[in-house]
Amino acid sequence: MHIPQVREALSWVPIKVKPSFDGTELSVATGFFYQHHAGTFLITNYHVVNGRHPETGEILHRYGGCPDSLVLGVATDAGDHKQTGARIVQWKWLTLRLFAGGDSKEPVWAEHPKHGGGFDVVAIRLSGIENTRITAANAESLDLERLRVCPSMEAFVLGYPRGMSGGGHFPIWKRATIATEPGFDLDGLPRFYIDTATREGMSGSPVYAQEVGYWLPEDETDERKAVIGKGRRFVGVYSGRLGAEDEFKAQLGIVWKESGLIALLEAVANRT
């Protein structure tokens, strides 16, 4: 019996997220875990947990529902296959309540300390990742590099377009290129654009830049310190497209910078 093996470590990073209300699934999105000195956090978009457009405030679901929970698809270890010795993966669906108990309706997520929901990323402190097969987006085991990110550089968005998966609930890898100067903020917000044909369901996806060949690390100018080979860097969180209502429009995706995510997590750390 052939047991397929995961060949890319990054495929263990994204998880499928199903925003739900009163047990009814409203949509499909993406999330991932990120490690910080304040703890381990589930990361996804603000509009995924809030159910509203981050700029207009309009309810996104066509029947007017806003989520009260997230159903998470989590990969766990089911032991070894008896004949091949291969590790067997089992997928569990866990429900995460989005509001504290009682009448307070206090959200469990944290928002950006300056931009709030205008920074379309939230963090939810969660423990137990070590008991799963999930890999955090910035885990040391991924051997990520401090690439100097530039326009035209290749990037990948890892998620679940229209709820699709690559088999076994593993993500789809959507290719992109960096479309703007990433050192500049857009509209006063820590974000940049990528050129890609992404689809709904990928909201909350991790985004990685990639360079293959001859490249310099961030802040290096000495050519003698160049690296030959493949390098990858986590660069941020995907949240949607410009012109998404028309497939023939700009096809630019929005990526919220890792620096903004770190600022959010630092604010959480300072409150605890």
matplotlib code that plots the C-alpha trace (Angstrom):
import matplotlib.pyplot as plt

x = [0.0, 1.4, 1.2, 1.8, 4.4, 4.3, 7.3, 7.2, 7.4, 5.4, 2.4, 2.0, 1.6, -1.9, -5.1, -8.6, -10.9, -14.7, -16.5, -19.8, -22.8, -24.9, -23.4, -24.0, -21.0, -21.0, -17.8, -14.4, -11.1, -7.5, -5.5, -2.1, -0.1, 2.7, 5.2, 6.0, 7.6, 4.2, 2.9, 1.6, -1.2, -3.8, -3.7, -6.4, -8.1, -10.3, -13.1, -13.0, -13.8, -15.9, -17.9, -17.9, -15.9, -13.0, -13.5, -17.3, -18.6, -21.0, -21.9, -20.2, -22.4, -25.3, -27.8, -26.7, -24.9, -21.8, -19.7, -19.7, -17.1, -14.4, -14.1, -10.5, -9.1, -6.1, -3.7, -2.8, -0.5, -2.3, 0.8, 2.8, 1.5, 2.2, 3.5, 5.5, 6.3, 5.0, 3.5, -0.3, -2.1, -5.6, -7.6, -9.7, -12.2, -12.1, -14.5, -13.1, -15.6, -15.0, -16.6, -16.1, -18.9, -21.7, -23.4, -20.2, -19.7, -16.0, -14.1, -11.3, -9.2, -6.7, -6.5, -3.7, -3.0, -3.1, -5.2, -7.7, -9.8, -8.3, -5.3, -7.2, -5.4, -6.3, -4.5, -6.0, -3.7, -3.9, -1.8, -1.4, 0.3, 3.0, 0.4, -0.5, 1.4, 0.9, 4.0, 4.0, 4.6, 7.8, 9.1, 12.8, 12.4, 11.4, 14.9, 13.5, 15.9, 16.0, 15.6, 15.8, 12.3, 11.9, 9.3, 9.1, 10.3, 8.4, 5.9, 3.5, 0.1, -0.8, -4.5, -7.9, -9.3, -13.1, -12.6, -10.5, -7.5, -4.6, -5.7, -5.9, -6.8, -3.4, -3.3, -3.2, 0.0, -0.9, 2.0, 2.4, 5.0, 5.7, 4.0, 4.9, 7.9, 7.5, 9.3, 6.5, 3.1, 0.0, -2.7, -1.0, -1.3, 1.4, 0.6, 1.8, 0.4, 1.1, 0.2, -1.8, -5.1, -6.2, -9.8, -12.2, -11.3, -7.6, -8.3, -5.9, -3.3, 0.4, 2.5, 6.2, 8.6, 11.1, 14.4, 16.3, 19.9, 22.1, 20.8, 21.8, 20.2, 18.3, 20.6, 23.6, 25.5, 28.7, 28.5, 30.8, 28.0, 25.6, 23.9, 23.5, 20.5, 16.9, 15.7, 12.3, 10.9, 7.5, 6.3, 2.8, -0.9, -3.1, -6.5, -8.2, -8.0, -8.5, -11.3, -12.4, -15.9, -14.5, -12.0, -10.7, -9.7, -6.3, -5.9, -3.8, -3.8, -3.3, -0.6, -0.4, 3.2, 4.8, 6.0, 2.3, 1.6, 4.6, 3.3, -0.1, 1.6, 3.8, 0.7, -0.8, 2.4, 2.5, -1.1, -0.2]
y = [0.0, 3.4, 6.1, 9.6, 11.7, 15.5, 16.9, 20.5, 21.5, 24.7, 22.5, 21.9, 25.6, 26.6, 25.2, 25.4, 27.7, 27.6, 30.6, 29.4, 30.8, 28.6, 25.5, 26.6, 27.1, 30.6, 30.4, 28.9, 30.8, 30.1, 30.5, 29.6, 29.7, 32.1, 31.9, 34.9, 35.3, 36.0, 32.6, 30.8, 32.5, 31.6, 34.2, 35.0, 38.0, 40.5, 40.1, 36.3, 36.5, 39.7, 38.7, 42.3, 44.2, 45.9, 49.2, 49.4, 47.4, 45.6, 42.0, 39.7, 36.6, 36.8, 35.7, 38.3, 36.1, 36.9, 34.1, 33.1, 30.3, 29.0, 25.3, 24.5, 21.6, 20.3, 17.6, 15.1, 12.1, 8.8, 6.6, 4.5, 2.4, -1.2, -2.3, 0.8, 2.5, 5.8, 8.3, 8.5, 11.8, 12.2, 15.3, 16.6, 19.4, 21.6, 24.4, 27.6, 30.0, 33.6, 35.3, 34.9, 33.3, 35.2, 38.3, 40.3, 39.1, 40.0, 38.8, 36.4, 37.9, 40.8, 43.6, 46.0, 48.6, 51.5, 50.5, 48.1, 46.3, 48.5, 46.2, 43.2, 40.6, 39.3, 37.0, 34.5, 33.0, 29.2, 26.5, 22.8, 23.2, 20.8, 18.0, 18.4, 18.1, 21.8, 23.9, 27.6, 30.0, 31.2, 28.0, 27.5, 24.1, 25.8, 27.3, 30.6, 33.4, 37.2, 37.7, 41.2, 41.4, 43.3, 43.9, 41.1, 38.5, 35.3, 34.6, 31.9, 32.2, 29.0, 28.4, 27.0, 28.8, 28.3, 25.7, 23.5, 21.5, 19.7, 16.3, 15.4, 19.0, 20.2, 23.7, 24.9, 26.8, 29.9, 31.6, 35.4, 38.1, 41.0, 43.9, 47.0, 48.3, 46.4, 49.0, 51.5, 51.4, 51.7, 54.2, 54.6, 50.9, 48.3, 46.4, 45.8, 44.2, 41.0, 40.1, 36.9, 35.4, 34.3, 33.5, 33.6, 31.1, 32.2, 35.0, 34.6, 32.7, 32.9, 34.4, 33.5, 35.2, 33.0, 33.5, 30.8, 31.3, 34.1, 36.5, 38.7, 38.7, 41.7, 44.8, 43.2, 45.0, 43.0, 40.6, 38.2, 37.5, 36.4, 33.0, 30.5, 28.3, 28.6, 31.0, 31.7, 34.3, 34.7, 38.2, 38.5, 37.6, 37.6, 39.2, 39.6, 41.2, 44.6, 44.3, 41.0, 41.5, 41.5, 38.8, 41.0, 43.9, 44.5, 41.0, 42.5, 40.8, 42.5, 41.3, 42.7, 42.9, 40.7, 43.9, 44.8, 41.4, 41.6, 45.0, 43.4, 40.6, 43.0, 44.9, 41.6, 40.9, 44.3, 43.8, 40.5]
z = [0.0, -1.0, 1.6, 0.1, 1.8, 2.3, 0.3, 1.3, 5.0, 4.3, 3.5, 7.2, 8.0, 6.7, 8.3, 6.8, 8.8, 8.6, 10.2, 11.6, 13.4, 15.7, 14.1, 10.5, 8.2, 6.7, 4.5, 4.2, 4.9, 5.9, 9.1, 10.5, 13.7, 14.6, 17.4, 19.6, 22.9, 24.3, 23.2, 20.1, 18.2, 15.6, 12.8, 10.3, 8.9, 10.8, 8.3, 8.8, 12.5, 12.4, 9.3, 8.0, 5.3, 7.1, 5.3, 4.7, 7.7, 5.5, 6.5, 4.1, 4.2, 1.8, 4.5, 7.0, 9.5, 11.5, 12.9, 16.6, 16.2, 13.9, 13.0, 12.5, 10.5, 12.5, 11.4, 14.1, 14.3, 14.1, 14.4, 12.0, 9.1, 10.0, 6.6, 5.4, 8.7, 7.3, 9.6, 9.3, 9.5, 10.9, 10.5, 13.4, 13.3, 16.4, 17.3, 18.7, 20.2, 19.2, 22.2, 25.9, 27.9, 29.6, 28.4, 27.8, 24.2, 24.6, 21.5, 22.0, 19.3, 19.5, 16.9, 15.8, 18.6, 16.1, 13.2, 14.9, 12.3, 9.6, 9.8, 8.5, 10.7, 14.2, 16.6, 19.0, 21.7, 21.5, 23.0, 22.1, 18.7, 19.9, 20.1, 16.4, 13.1, 12.5, 11.9, 12.9, 10.0, 11.4, 13.0, 13.1, 11.5, 8.3, 7.8, 6.6, 5.5, 5.8, 2.1, 0.7, -0.7, -4.0, -6.7, -9.2, -6.7, -6.7, -3.8, -2.8, -1.1, 0.7, 1.4, 0.3, -2.8, -2.8, -0.1, -2.3, -0.9, -2.4, -1.0, 2.7, 3.5, 2.6, 1.0, -2.6, -3.4, -5.5, -7.3, -7.1, -7.6, -5.3, -7.1, -5.1, -3.1, 0.1, 2.2, 1.6, 3.3, 1.2, 2.2, 5.6, 6.4, 6.7, 3.6, 0.0, -3.2, -4.9, -8.5, -8.4, -9.3, -5.9, -4.9, -1.9, 0.7, 0.8, 3.3, 6.2, 4.1, 5.0, 2.2, 1.5, -0.8, -2.6, -4.3, -6.2, -7.4, -6.2, -3.6, -0.7, 2.7, 4.1, 4.8, 3.1, 0.3, 0.3, -2.7, -0.9, 1.6, -1.2, -0.9, -3.7, -3.6, -2.5, 0.2, 1.6, 3.9, 5.6, 4.5, 5.8, 5.7, 2.6, 2.9, -0.5, -3.9, -5.4, -8.0, -6.7, -8.1, -11.6, -12.6, -15.4, -13.1, -11.5, -9.9, -7.1, -3.8, -0.4, 1.9, 5.5, 6.5, 9.1, 10.9, 11.5, 12.8, 15.2, 16.4, 17.1, 19.1, 21.0, 22.1, 23.4, 25.3, 26.9, 28.2, 30.0]

ax = plt.figure().add_subplot(projection="3d")
ax.plot(x, y, z, "-o")
ax.set_aspect("equal")
plt.show()
